[in-house]
């Protein structure tokens, strides 16, 4: 059995990714989360939210040791953790091989190497795979020099050099000597042959992958402000994009709590077109059109059966998200239950999503790329639906259970029609359809200005008839609905910054507790980056830079961000790492770049 370990803070976890699935690795060398064969598959190592019985794969010092350095190798996805152990040092270098096209390789191949310096170091390997919600133990056999674990159509192997005797659930003690590293290879096969890869060859594959990542990042504009932080966020977005379909997952985890000990625990291992569209704009802005094109092609496929309706989220393959259900017996992270699989928001009507998606298509067209005829047909269908249905209540960006007349949703409906009309300047559109869009767009503007603004507050508000604020309204300076110099835009930014402040650079997304769920939540990190973007777009660049720099101090030691942050302790909350937060960081940096000095 693996020895009990207290749960690590989320910020202690590093991300290993291969663009198909992702592992979270704690500072003690434990892979405590890995789903196979995809981001949304069954957990193979689920200790993070399933407790010790859910399995882990720890490689590290035999006894507790202090981490002296932890970093990603520059501009790569390879993680290094170094511990001080007695008179020596032990380093774990690890990564997942992303590029497997055209070669006989497992779909998932994770390489982990222990090396010692100055003195021999005692280490331990704890390999304890437990598949799925019932923590199923494998059928075990040895093939050649590999340990092979099987669960029906899924097989996982572990090989090592030098050859070691590894048994599931039993710690293996080893001594790592300077100049004699120990290399471990984890391979996963699902409904395909399990391919053996020699540890030395696997290590070379990881080095080749590093070179590809460095070449990919070298193409990013050298003059970007805060470039190293932007590059790390772009790498994170790319690692969280499912390469077979080009769909970015919102996060690789489920049920990491927004309120520790509470019930705000959701499954984020799916694709939200809204979040993905923000990432598309980020990739386009740094000169990565292939990523944007891949997502639009995926969206065209995913939405084909339900167009012109745009679901709030999809699976990685563009299918309907499983019904939300609770997993019995799982203790949850920090005793936060229930642990959930599936997501009930899939059935919601979220009007704002159309605005984000059509804006991404506009950004693609603005970058000089013509939309394929089928893509333009899909965009026209989305715009037609918005023109018909914009007056109806919806669940909004924050996915509340009771529909309302959300001002942010109306603004994004206006954006959807405005950007569709701009695309139509270079793409064919019947005059009658153009007039219908213009009429609806202008009507939205009139209604939002009349019913969505509260003069006593001096700000646009969360919903018609409400005086609550909504940090999502920080998108106002990006829309051109009102001039960025207008008192309404500036008043909204100032009111949100003041009344939704969670201290320092942090913001709540709306007044805490005003969403129908028990308990509270932390500050919502994308909103803080949206504030940076809003300040930069309204001519307040020095304030934006100062705020951005402060937010960088809240990143994990490895430059990763969750969805939320505890304003009191600085602890990361919610699913981790979060695509939306990293995309918002990139957009904030780009807004600073483009702001007048």
N, C-alpha and C positions, 0 to 999 in steps of 0.2 A: 504494500500500500504506500502511496505517496504521503509524506508527512504533512500535517496541517500547516497552512500558512495564512496569516491574516491577509485580508484583501488589500491590495496596493491602491494608492490614489490613482485615478485615471491618468493624471499627468505623468505617472511613472511608466506608462506603457508606450512602447514604440510600435510602429506599423511596419510589417513586412507584407509586400504585395507583389502580385504577378499579373495584374489586370484581369484576373478571373476570380480570385478569392483573396482574403487577407488574414494575416495572423496578428494578434496583439501580444507583445512580449513584455513582461514585467522586468523591473530592474534586477531581479535575482536570476534572470535567464529563463523564466517560465513562460512558455506559450500557453496562455490561459484562455485564448479564444481563437478558433479556426473552424470555419464551416466548409464542407466539401459536398460536391465538387465546385460549387459556386458560392458567391457571397450569401445567397439566400438558401443555401443547402442546409443539411443537418449538421449540428456542431459535432466535430470530432474531439476537440478539446474545448470544454465549455465551463471550466471552473469559474470564470469571471462572474457569471450569473447563476450557474448551476451548483456551485459549491464543490468540495473535494471529490464527490462521487461522479462529477461530470468530466473529469479527466484533465490532464495537463502534460506538457512535454518540457521538463526543465533541464537545462544544461548550464552548470555553473559551479561555484565553489561548494565544497562539501559542507562547510559550516558558514553561518552568516558572515558576510564580509562587506566592507564599505566600497561603494562605487566611487572610483577616482576620476573616471571620465566616461561619458556616454555621448555618442555623436553618430550622425550619418556621415559616411565618407562624402566629401564635397561633391554636390551635384549628382548624387547617385541615390539608390534606394537600399544600399548596403549599410547595415547597422553594426556599430562596434560598442561593446560594453567592457570596461576594464575595472577589475576589482583589485584592491590591495589585500594580499593574503600572506601573512607572516612577512618574510623577507623577500617575497616574490610578488609578481603581478600575473593575473590571469585575464586573458582577453577573449571574449566571444565575438567572432565576426560572422554575420549571418545575413542571408537574403533569400529571396525567391526568384527563380529564373522566369523572366517575362517572355522572352522571345523563343518560341518553340516551333515556329512555322517552318515547314520543309525539312524537319529533322525527326528522327525516331526518338522522341522524348516523352516522359509523362506529362500530362496536362498541368499538374502541380509538382514542382520540384523545389524543395526548401533545403538549403545548404547551411550547415552550422559548423564552425571550426573553432576549437579551443586551442590557444597557444599560451605558453608561459614565458616569462622573462625573469632573469636574475636568480631564480631558484625554482625547484620542482614544487608543484602545487597540487594538493589533493582536490579532486573535483567529483561531481556526481552527475549521473544521467538518470532522470526519472521519466520514463516513457509509459504513459497510462492512457491510451485512447479509449473513449467511451462514447459510442455513437448515438446521437439523437436524444430525444427528450427522456428516454428511459435508460440512458447510460448503458447501452448494450455493450457487453464485453465481446471481443472478437474471437473468431476461430483462428488459432495460431499454428503456424508451421514455419519451418526453416527451409529456404531455397537458396542454394549456393551459399553465399555468405550473408544473405539478408534475412532478417526477421520479417515475416509476412503476416499481416492481420487481415481477416476477411469478414465481411458482413454481406452475404449475397452478392449483389452486383458491384459492390465497392471493395477495393483492396488497397491496403496501405503497407508500404515496406520501409524498413529502416536498415541502412547499411552503414558501415564504419570502416575507417582506416586509421590506425591499425584495427584489425578485426577484434570486436568485443562481443561478449555474451550479454545480450540485452533481452530481458523478459518483461512483458507488460505488467505494470503495477509493482515491480520490484526495483528498487534503486540499484544502480550499477556504479560501484566505486572505482575510480581510476586515478592515476597520477600522471599529470601532464608535465613533461620535462622541456626545458628550453631547447629549441631546435627540432622538437619532435611533436608537431601539432597533431591533434585528434580531429578528424573530419567526420561529420555525420550527415547522412543524406536521407531525407524523408520524401518518398514518392507516393503519389495518389493516382489511382486509376478507377474510373467509373464506366462500366459497360464497355471496357476495352482492355487489351492486354496490359499487364503490369510490366513495365520495362525497367530492367536493371541498369543503373548508371553507376559506374565506378566512382568512388569518392574523389579521386584526383581529377577525373573528367568533369564531374559536377562542379568542382571548384573552378576549373577553367571556364565553364559555362557562366558561372557567376561573374567572373572577371570580364568576360565578353559583354555581359549585360551592363556592367558598370560603364564600359566604354560607350555603349549605345546611349545610356542615359546622359552621359557627359556630352555626347554629340548633340542630343536632343536639346539640352539646356543651353548649349553654346549658341544656338540660333536665336535665343531670347535677347532682346535689345539690351545692350550693355549700359545704356544711359538711364535705365529705369530707376526711379528712386526706391530705396530699400530693396534693391534687386535680390539680395540673398534670401530675404524673407518671401518675396514674390516667387522666386524659383522653387523654394521648398513647398509653397502652397500649390504651384502648378504641378510639381511632381506628385504631390498628394492627390490632387484631382485626377491626374492620369492613372495613378495606381488604383484609384477607386472607380475607374471606368471599365466596364466589362467588355473586354476587347472583342469577343465573338459577335456582339451586337452594337458596340459603341455607345452603350447606355450607362451613364454615371449613376452609381448607387448613392443614396443620401448619406448612408454611413454603413460600415460593415458589421454593426452590432444591433442587438435588440435589448430593450428593457433596461438600459442603463438609466437610472432615475434622474428626472429633473428636480425631484424633491426626495432626498434620501429618506428611506423609511416610509415613503408615501406610495401612491398608486399611479403617479404620472410616469408610466413606464411603457414605451411604445416600440414597435418593431420598425426600424428604419432601413431594412435591407432591400429596399425597392427603389423605383425611379420616379421621382416627382418631376414632371415636365417643367414646372416653374424653376426649381433649383437647378435642373440641368441647363435650362436656357440661360440662366445667369452665368453658369460656367462656360457656355458657348461664347457669350459675349467677351468673357475674360480671355479665352483662347484666341479669339479673333483679334483682340486688341494687342496681343503680344506677337502676332504674326504666325499663328498656328491654325490655318484654315482647315486642315484635314480633320482635326478633332471636331470642329463645328459642322463640317459636311457629314461626318459619320453620324453625329447625333440627329441631324435633320432627316437623314435617310432612315435611321431607326424609328424616329417619331412617325414618319410617313407609314412605315410598316405597322407599328404598334397601334396606331389610331384607325387603321383602315376599316375595321368592322363597326366602329362606333361613331365615325365622323357623321355630322360635324361636331357631335359632342366630344369634348376632350376630358377623359377621366383625370381625376386628381393625381393618380399614381398608377404605375404598371409594374409587372414583374420585369426582370432583366430581359426576358424574351418577348416583352410586349403583350403579355397576357393579363387576365384579370388577377388581381392580388387575392390570395387566400383569405377566407373569412377570419376575422380576428378571434382568437381563442386563447385561453389561459392554460399555462403548463402547470399541472399539479405537482407539488412536491419540490419544486425548485425554490431555493431560499432567496434568490435574487441578490443583486449587488447591494451591500450594506443593508441587508434584510428588507429590500424594497420589492414588495410583491403587489400584484401578480406579475410573473414573467409572461410575456405575450408573444405569440407567433401570428402573423397576419396583421392586417391593419384595416380597421373599420372606416377610415377616412376615404377608402377607395370608392365608396358609393356616394360621396358628397358632391354637391355642385359648388365648384369654386371658380367664380367668374374671373378672378384676377389671373388665373393660369393662362387664359387666352392672350392677355396682354403681354405676359413675359415671353410666350412662345412666338408671337408675331413680331415682337421687338427683336428677338434673336434672328428671325428670318430677315428682318429689315437690316440688322447689322451685317448679316451675311451678304445681302444685296449691296449694301453701302460699301463693302470691301471690294466691290467689283465682280462679285460672283453672281451669275444669273441662276435663279431658281429653276429647277427642272419643272416641266409643265405640270406634272402630277403634284409636286410640292406646292406650286402656286395654286393649283386647284384646291388642295387641302387648306391652305391659308385663306382662300376666298370663302370656303365653307365655314371656317372658324369665325371670320369677320361677319358673315351673314347671320350666324347664330347670335353673336354679340349684339348686332343691330336689332335683332328680334327680342332678345331676352334680358337686356341690360337693366330693365326696371324691376326684375324679380329679385327677391332676397337670396342670399347665398351664405355658405359657411365661412367664406373669407379665407385669407392667408393663414390664419391661426387655427382653422379647422374646428371652430366651436360647434357644439352639437345642435344649437338652435339657430336656424338661418336668420339673418338680419340684413338691413340695408347698410352694408359696410361702405364707408366712404372710400377706403383704399380700393375696394373692388370696383367701384364706379370709375375711379381714376384709371385703373388698369384697363377697364373696358374702353375708356376714351383713348388710351394709348394703343389698344389693339386696332381700333378703327383708324386712328391717325397714321400709324405705321403701315397698315395695309394700303391706305391711300398713297403713301409715299412710295411703296413698292410698285404700285400701279402706274407710277410715272415712267417706269421702264419695262413694265409687263402688261400684256393685253388685259383690258377690263371693259365690259359694256358700260355705256354711259348711265343706263338706268341703275345698275348696281353701284356705280360710283356715287350717284346722287343719293341713293339710299344710305350708304355709309356716311356721307357728309352730313346728312340730315340727323342721323342718330348721334354722330360724334358731337355736333353742335348742341343737340338737346342735352346730352350728358353734361357738357360744360356748363350750360345754363343751370341745370338742376343742382349740380354739385356746388357751384358757387352760391346758390341760393339756400340750399338745405344742409350742406356739409360743412359750412363755416359758422363758427360761433363768435360773434363780435365781442361778447363779454370776456371770452377766453383769449381772443385775438389769434385764433388758430383754427385750421380744419380739425374736425373731431372724428372719433371712431365710427360713429353711425348717426344716421339722421335722428334728430331729437335727443342725442346724447351730448354730454359735456366731457365725457372721457376722451383721453388722447390715445393715439395709436402710433407707435414708432415706425410702423410700415409707411406712414405718410411722409417719411423722410425722402421718399422717391420724388417728391414734388419738383425739385430743381432739375430733374432729368427729363421731365415730360414736356415742357413748353406749354402747358395749359395756362399757367400764369407766368409772367416775366420773372426771372430769378431775382430781380431787384424789387419786386413788389412787396409791400408790407405783409400781405397774406403769406407769402412763401417764407419770408424771414421770421414772421411771427410764429408760424408753425414750427420752424426749426428751433427757435428759442424756447417756445412753450414745452416742446417735447424734451429738450435738453434739461429744462428746469424741473418739470413736474413728473417726468418718468425717470429721473436720475436714480441710480442705485449706488451712487458714490463714485468719485473719480471719473474715469471714462465710461463707466458702465451704465446701461439703460435697461429698464424693464420694457417689454414689448407693449404692454398695456398696464393699467393699474392692477397690481397683484391681487389675485383672488377673484377677479371679475371675468371668469370664464366657465363657471358652472361645475368645476371639478373641486374636490376637497383638497385642502392643503395649499401650499404656495409653490413658487418656483424661483430660480435664480435669474440673474440678468442675462438677457438674450444677446449673445455676442455679435451675430450679424447686424443687429440694430446699431451697435456702436460703430461698426465699420461703415454703415450707411450714413451715420452722422458725420463721419470724416468726409465721405463723398459729398454730402450736402454742403458742408462748410466750404470745401474746395470749389464746388460748382457755383457758389454764391460769393466768390471773391474773398473768402476768409482763409487763405492758404496757410498763414502762420498758425492759426488755431488748429487747422486740420493736421498739420505736420506734428504739432505738439501732442494732440490727441492720439494720433497714429503711433507715435513713439511710445506713449504710455501703454497702449494696447499691446504692443509687441512684448512688453514686460510680462504680460499675462499669458503668453504662450507656454506650452509645456517646455521642459528643457530641450526637447527635440524639435521644437517649432510647430507642434501640432495643437489644434484647438478642438474642444468639444462644442456642443450647441450652446451651452450656458455656463455661467460662472457664479459661484456663491459669493455675493458681495462682501460677506463678513470674513470668510476664510480664504478666498481666492481659489477654492477647489473647483475643478472642472466638473460639470454636471451634464447629464444627458448623453445621447449616443455619441461615439467617439471613434476616430476623428470625423468631423462633420463637413461634408462637401459644401454646404451653403456658407458656413463661416469662412472657409478658405477662399471660396469664390468672391465673397464680399470683401475680404482682405485685398485680393488682387484688384478689384474694381476701385477700392479706396486709394490704393497706390497709384493707379492709372489716373484717377481724378486729380491727385496731387501733381502728377506729371503734367497734366494738361491745364492746370490752373495758372492764371497770370501771376507773375511774381510781384 
